[in-house]
Amino acid sequence: MSWRLRLLHAKLLAAPTRSHVRGLFTQTNSTVSRNHLSAGLNRPFRPGLLAGIVVAGGSWYFLNPESNCDEGTLYPDSPNPRRAPYTPIQKDTQGESVFTFDGSTTLSTALIALTSWTWPEPFKWIQDRASILVLELSRGPGSLWNEIVDSPPSSQDHPEYEWEAEVRLGDELCMAERAFLRNRKRKMRTAFAELFGVAFHDIDERDLPIVAIAGSGGGFRAMVNTTGALKGAQDTGIFDCISYIAGISGSCWALAMMYSGVTGSPSPSEAQKHMRSRIQTPYLDISNFDIIISPPFNKYLLSGLLHKVTAPGWGNISLTDIYGTLLSTRLLVPDDIKKLDPRCLSLHQFRRFIDDGSYPMPIMTAISRHLRQDLENKEVETKKKERRSYAPTRRLKLRREAEELEAKARWLWFEWSPYEVGCDELGAWIPSWALGRRFEHGRNIERRPELSLTLLSGIFGSAFCASLQHYFLEVRPLLRDLPLPIFNWLDNVLVENEKEFDVIHPVSPTGLPNFVKGLEDQLRYGSPDSITEAETLRFMDAGAELNIPYYPLLRRGVDCIIALDASADSQDLWFTRAEEYAARRGLQTWPKGARWPKVLQPAAESSDTPAQNQVSDSDSRTNQEIASTKESDVVEQADHQKAAEAPMGNAPLATEDTASDHDKGQDTTVPVTKDRDIGSLRKLTNTLNQPDEETKPLSAYVWIGSSTDNGSSRVDNLEEEALASRDGIGIVYMPLIPNEEAQRRYGGGLWHPLDVSTWRFELQCEETDKLLTTAEMNFKDGHQKIARVLKVMWMRKRNARLEKEHQKWKHDFDRLVDSTS
């Protein structure tokens, strides 16, 4: 008999009564339980119900004194949060089923059925694990439920339970983050001096540029790419010059591994070792189920899930919660059981690594779209009417109406840091340890343990919560294998309904308590209507909106952003949206014309179009808008035709100078025709498939913005004199491309890292090593460019400070002379 069956046998003997099990799924009435069970037995069993197994739990947990998650001082530069007298956690354990799945009892019915049916021997393992799950989640004495839900939180594991939280309103950084920046600059002086090759005393903290790394989304591929690139930054000395590391989706998982403590420290080299050993097994492997139902891992992994499921008013289990818990069994469980510590699943405990400035501050992101159901339905109907309308005037009116509704339903960016969780566009922030509490009028109305990192990991990577439009775009390459008439028909359906599909979410995003509830007329101007009335905010993967996390860095006054892009889709889209966000914030120094490098067209193919005369009267403007609407419809149809016939992954045909000309107000668009477009795409495909030294992609591209120069911000000449005149933000864009050094190390053909699909959730050691080496060597190949850009930023800030001090000295001297004369 295996150890798992012996464990099951022991638990069955120790189980007090079966009524405790039924209590999990019912109020107090055993008839309800029998009805649920009979309902599950009398209807056809669906394989999808097996997902219920993954929310199982186990037994007792112990805290080993050798844990690597030291407590440390969490608030060195700010007063401790207000403490409140002890009050029990508010729990909702009297509902129809405390284990409802997004409001339904499917999960509870499935679990009871799994433990009651007679299964064929090859599938007996399902029943074994489901039985352990049900027993441990029963409300009987000694069960995991009893240990987690019915017992008060440990003050050692959850010190935040004694603290009161308030909403902070405003745009400025919190006091704790400002203290971190001061400490980080002190730590970075030596690193900058070594990077620039200057004496330590020549470096003034006030002149140090604020540098951030932005890691893209892209599943495990992005997670490995970010970790490998950070290892390259560590080896070249640039890592010690970084103030922030922001992540989306897979890059958030990399940050979670680094800063949680499961690897021992946030060192990228330690994270690589941990990741290599943990991602060989997919998260749906049976071994993960064994981890979830086995002590001491069960309490470690399932505490967050059980705390959420008993939260009054909003605590239903979602697919995202299950997904995050399963991912955590691979990513957030240390190899050494002695290092298992629940504080490693606390976001605010990341502070023990960054408060003294030893490491950059991590920032993780998600998005939320607040739109009342009636407005959402109205938006869909308006877009349908616009698509079906043939009258230009009516079509223009409907388009304007749809744009107004879209503006009300725009995506809001939320950021998670070890200090705060909040939204810049709302101007509202709460302590990271307070997420998961209900708030009203700016104060929490309950005290609960912090939302577990297992659940946050699901939110950060919940790409499956994207709109139906994003689903179609993801599977579109797979549909190319279909017969051409079928593919064209499906593609036409996508094109005709894309605006309606963009507001439909097959999987609902995860809901968390709305901490801005009751703050009417106190949020930033332009905040969505009625957001202060909603009970919950629903969050999903930010990669659905912008796959590189520029936005949370804009409010922090960064001087340079190093963008690590492991995206498999359009890079141009991310540049364009980043520029839109910068414009929304009023940043005049964002690099203009920052685009994915294009293949240059012959000069004869582009010509300047004379600027149109300005139309003053309203009728003429309306006619011009109608004409523009017609033209945009034609261009839109041509773009769809081009996308349907072009090979996936090819770059657009515009020139590098097109973006800068567009910024100048000139129209250099080449007329699109089908024959010419296909011919150009074929030439481009041949060029990309057989790159030469001039056309093959580089490891790093540089743009530096300017408030005075309206031309393209692309910088090819990295001489200090050429860069010193630019006063804007620097962007160093580093795409995930094949690397020759990685090829030499592992042999074979030139391996393309984008061959690793976004939807791969296991990588063998050789694949991981190749991807890590590719990312690391790509960063090292571009680190000289980064060093030059950072030196220019430093010199620019130093010269500005010295000039300001000189002017102040001159002003004071002139006043002194005037007073003595």
Order of alpha helices (4+ residues) and beta strands (2+ residues): alpha-alpha-alpha-alpha-alpha-alpha-beta-alpha-beta-alpha-beta-alpha-alpha-alpha-alpha-alpha-alpha-beta-alpha-alpha-beta-beta-beta-beta-beta-alpha-alpha-alpha-beta-beta-alpha-beta-alpha-alpha-alpha-alpha-beta-alpha-beta-alpha-alpha
